Each structure stands twice: as C-alpha cells, then as structure tokens.
Amino acid sequence: MLDQTLFTIFGREVKMYGICIAVGILVCLVVFFIYTKQKKMPAIMQDFSFFVAIIAIVAGFAFGVLYQSVYIWISEGVFTYSGITVMGGLIGGAAAFVIAYFVGGKLYFTGNNLGLHKREFNKILLVAPCCITVAHAFGRLGCLCAGCCYGIESNTGFTLYIHGANRIPVQLYESIFLFVLFAVLSVLYFKRCNILMQIYLIAYGIWRFIIEYYRGDVSERGFFLGLFPSQWQSILFVAAGVGLLIFYAVKKIPYFLPKEEPVAAVAANGEGTAETGVAAGEQAEQKSDGEQTDAKEDDNK
C-alpha cells in the first residue's frame, strides 16, 4: 500500500503508518481538552490527566508489542519483539492509566485539591471512549497504509491488492466503524449520557468479534478453544460493558445525567450540582433511605 518511506528525521524513516498514529494521538488529546473543558474540568485536573495519558500511551505501545510477541510465540514457538496488536495496547494502556491516575493523584492532589482526581474520575470515564475511538480510527488507517492487519482473500465486492492477493480491506472497514462510533459517542456525550464506556465496550467487542472472521492474518496469533485470542478478549469487553450496566442499575446510577441548573437557581435552592454518576447514585440511595426513615417516624407518631 503506502508503506514507502516519506522522509527521514535524524536518520529515522517516517512512513504513513507513523504519521497516522501521530495524528490519532494528537486528535485524541485535542478531543480530550475540548470535551473536558465543556464539562468544566479544572485546569489542574486537565494537566494531570494529560501527563497520565502520556504514560498510558507509552505503556499501551509496550503492551501491544508484548501481546504480539506472545501471539508469535504461540503460533511459531519463537519469542521475538515484532509487530503490535491493538487489543494488547488497549488493555495495557487502560491498566497503566488507572494505576498512574489513582496512585499519582493521591500524591499530586493535596491541600485544597485533596481527592480532586476521585471527584473528577467520572468525567474521565465519559471522555475516555471518545478519545480511544478516534485515535484507534486513525491507527487503523495507518494499518491500511502499512498493509498489516489485512483481510482474507476475496474476488467479490470491494477489495484491495495486499500481500499478493485481492483482499477484503478490513482495516478500512474498521476505521469507518470507529469514526462512526466516535460520532455516536460524541453526540451522546454532549447529551449527557452517563454510560459511554459501557456502549464502547459492548459495541467494539461485538464488532471485533465479527471482523476477526474476515482477517487474513489471524493464523499468526493462533486459536484457543475454537476462537481467536482477540475474540476471547472481545467477549471480555462485552461482559465488562454488560456488567457495568447492571452495576449502574443496581446502584441507581443514572444512565443520563441531569442538566446543570443555572448558577442563580443553584444558589436559590442552596444545592450544588454533581457531575459524577456514582455520586448521583449514592445520593439517590441516601435520599431513599432518608424518606423511609421519615415515613417510619411519622408512623410512630
């Protein structure tokens, strides 16, 4: 495809794959800044999140390479650091972000900002799927240019000549799917939907499970109990998304956050607004418990 060297920087070859990855990361950070600013995230929290995101990105690439190395070892019996897999990058990057976020936040936020990272975590949970999806979409365009993650051979429908045969351009289809998913998540984000992570996990899990059947490079990663490794991970994605939906329902955490009241109205009511879904669920439980207590007291009277 477009795997030729475009130019060199300090002796390093720069190809279209690297440019797509760089653009994806840049757009991801821009989306994070714009979206969290709309949610009125404090500047100190944005700066901290950017720093943690850089750690997660580096860790994600490292885990992605490690996962691919394990796949090669399973299929060929040789352990070598070569290639990268998205699922490994997503899982490793997410784990690194959570660890760095809470450990670093405990050390970083002190004094008047003590516990700020915990109070703002729901905003991170809401914006993360949008950031991940748009970065992933550009990354898949990079895969198309590099000719990796290619599809199975086909002589019908729209195909591209990759690796010596006409193949289904699964990279392009996944990129389109991810851009559409990003658009849907963005609309829901600004409509104050509180279950974006669940939607992302379920939607991408289902998509990835299906698209694996059309991948031509899956033999490089082997099988396990009749499924490809990425399909097992997709099942975990869907299970996690469904599990979170059930958790929110049990804890009475709203699927859509209420609109913020004008400042004057808030002052008149003597109440503050909370942009945290978990807090809203806890408040609902406390309110319900309080109403039951009041009812009992009235009965005793």
N, C-alpha and C positions, 0 to 999 in steps of 0.2 A: 504494500500500500504506500504510505508516505513515511517510510522508515529511514529515508535518507537523512544524512547529516545536513542541517540547515546552515549552521555556523559553529564556530568554536569560541569558548571563553576560557582563557588561561589553560589552553591545551585540552579542555574538556569538550567533547562533542555534544551539541544541542540538537535534539530531534523533536519532531512534532509531538511525540508522546510526552516528553518532559514539559513542553510548553502547555499542553492541555492540563497536565497535573498542576502546574504553577497557576494557570488561570483559574482552575477549580478551587484551589486553596484561597486565592485572592478573593474570588466571588463569595466563597464561604464566609470569610472574615467580614466582608462588606455587608452581607446579609445579616450576620450576627450583630454588627454595630447598628444598622438601621432598625432592625426588628426589636432589639432590646431597648433602643432609645425610645421607640414607640411605647414600650411597656414601662418607660421611666425608670430604667435600671440606673442606679447611681454610677457615676463615672469611675469611682474607685473599684466598683464591682466589675465593670466592663474591662478595665485594665488588668485586673487579676484574672479574669476569665480568658483574656487573650493570651496571657502568659501560660496558663494551664493548657489552653488549646494547642500551643506550640509543642508542649511536652507530649500531649496526646498524639499529635500528628507524627512526631518523630517515633514514638513508641508504636504507633499504628503501622508505619512502614516496616519497622523492625519485626513486628509480629507477623506481618504479611509475608515477609521473606522467610521467616521461620516456618510458618504454616506450609508454604510452597515446598520448602526443603523436606518437610515431613512427608508430603504427598509424593515427592520424587523417591524418597527412601522406601515408602510403602510399595510403589509400583516397580522400582528398579533395583532396590536393595542398596542404593548408594546415597549417602547423606552429603549433599552439596548445597551451598548457598547460591540459589539461582532462581530468578523469577520472583513473582509476588502474587498473592491471592487476596482478593478484596474482603472475603469473609473473615479471614485471619486479621486483616488490618482493622476491620470494623470492631471485632470483638476485643482485640488487644488495645486499640485506641480508646475504646469506651471504658475499659477497665482502668487504663492508665489515667484517663481524665477524672474518673470518680475518685480514685485514690489520691491523686495530686490535688484535686479540688477540696476534699474534706480534710486531708492532712495539712495541706498548705494553708487552707482557710483558717484552721484552728490556730496556726502560728501567726498568720498575717493580720487577721482582724482582731484587734484588741481595743480596749477603752470603749469609746462611744460606738465603735463599729463591731463590738463583740457579737459573734453569732450572725453577722450580716450574710455570710455565704449560705447559711442554713435557711434564712428567711427568703433569700432570692433564688433558691435552688429550683423552685417550680418554674420560674421564668427560663432558667437554663434548660429544664426538661422540655419546655414547649418549643424553644427555638432550635434545639439540637437537631431534630429530624429535618427541619428545613435546610440547615447548614450541611448536614451529612448528605442529603439527597442531591443538592445542586452540585456539590463537589464531586460526588460519585458520577453524576451525569457527564461532567466534563472529562472525568477519568476514563469513562467508557469510550468517549470519542478518541482519547489517546490510545486505547486498546485497538480501536478500529484502524488507526493510522499505523500502529506498530505491527498489526497482523496477529496479535496474541488473542487468547480467549476466543478463538474462531469457532464458527459453526460447522455443522455436518455438511457433507456434500449434497448438492441438490441440482437438478436440471429443470426445475419448475419454479415459477414465481420469480421474485426479485432476488438475485444472487450477486455476489462479488467474487472475483477471482483471487483467492487467498490460498497459500500453501499448495500451489499446483493444481487447484480444482475450483470449480464454481461452488460456493458455499453460502449457506444462509447467514446473513450479516447480523448475528445475534448481538454483537457489540452495539450496532446502530439501534437495533430494536430496544435494547435495554436502556440506552441513553435517552431515547424518546420517551420510554416509560418513566424514567426517573425525572425528566423535565416536567412531564405531565403531573407526576406525583408531587413534585415540588410546588407546582402551581396550585394544586388542590390543597396541600398543606398550608400554603401561604394564605389562601383565601380563608381557610378555617382558622388560621392563626389570628387574623385581623377581625374575625367574627367571634373571637374569644373562646374558641374551642379548647377544652382542657385535657383532651385525650389524643394529642398529636403523636406522642410516642407510641401509643397503642396502635393507632392507624398505620404508622410507618412500619412497625414490626410485623403486623399481620399482612399488609399489602406487599411489602418487599419479600417477606417469607414465602408467600404464595407464588409470587412472580418468579422468584429464584428457583423454587422447587420445579416449576413447569419448564422454565427455559433451559434447565440443565439437560433435559432430554434432547435438546437441539444443539448442544455444544459438541464440537468435534474434538476437543482437547481433553475431555473428561477421563480418557484412558490413562492420562498422565497422573491422575490422582487416585485411581483405584476405586474399588467398591467395598461396601460393608453391609452385609445382610440385604443385598439386592438394591441398595441405594448408594448414590454418590455421596462423599463426605459433605458437600455443600447442601445436599438435600436434607441430611440429618440436621445440619445447622439451621436450615430453613424451618424445619419442624420446631426447633427450639425457639426460633424467632416468633413463630405464630403462637406457640404455647405461652411464651412470655407476654405477648400482647393480650391474649385472652385472659391470662392470669391477672394482669394489671387492670383490665376492665372489670373483672369480678371483684378485685380488691377495692376499686373505687366505689363499686355499687354497695359492697358490704359496709365500707366506712362512710358512705353517704357523701363522698367527694363529688361535687358537681361535674358533669360532662361538659357543661358550658359555664364559664364564669360570668357573674352578673356585671352589668355595665357600671363603670365608676360614676359615683354621684358628683355633681359639681361641688367645688370647694365650699360654697356658701351653704349648700344643702347639708354637707357633711358636718359643718360647724354647727348648724342649727339642730341637727339630730344628736350632736355630741358623740358621734361614732366615727371610726376610721374605716377605711376600706382595705381589704387584704387581697393581694394578687396571688395568693398561694392557694392552690386547690386543696392541699392537705389540710391547711388551716381552716378552710371553709368547711370541710367535712367534720373536723373536730368541733368547730363552733356549732354545727348543726346538731351533733350528738349532745353537746353540753346544753344547748337550748332545749332539746327534747327532754333531757334529764331534769332540767330546771322546771319545765312545765309539769312533768309528772310529780315532782316534789310539791309544787304549789297546789296541785289538784288534791294530793293526799292531805295537805294541811287544811284545805277547805273542807274536806270530808270530816276531818277530826273536829273541826269547829262545829 
